[in-house]
């Protein structure tokens, strides 16, 4: 089973690229995000690979990051989301944005992808809400650099709120904004609210 390819970009297409690995060309399907990341023809590249076996074909799907590959695996576990729809979602949204949309059950964000309608978007959000949090894909935006100091009085209200703030910062929000939104979520949901409930509520506040 191929899990990674390292070589040079031999050819590029609209939704695929051929990776030359020691003279052997591997055709990999990829999102627009990955195609942009691997560069142009002749450039060195490395992609994480997911192999999809069908009755009539064996296809390789390449991803610039492990987070993108993991998100693809999760998305295609939903009935009705095939590899094509999975790549469309990853072309339209970064893994962290997909995670945020799922946690907030934001169907309109998910329908930005070609071929994903409201019903399929709702199914994705419903089936993956718990799985996204469990797999940590909400942190796919990457580890933050040292967080700026919070404004006076701007501290997470509970330990669960602190974890929710950390996740929001990882998604690219400023810490002060994340703290304020999360504390409002705590007021609405109560101090016993868990991280999985606080994150989507805080995201609604930030939106």
Helices and strands as residue ranges (DSSP letters): E 4-12, E 16-21, E 24-30, H 32-38, E 44-53, E 58-63, H 66-75, H 83-92, H 95-103, H 107-110, H 118-135, G 137-139, H 159-170, H 175-189, H 195-206
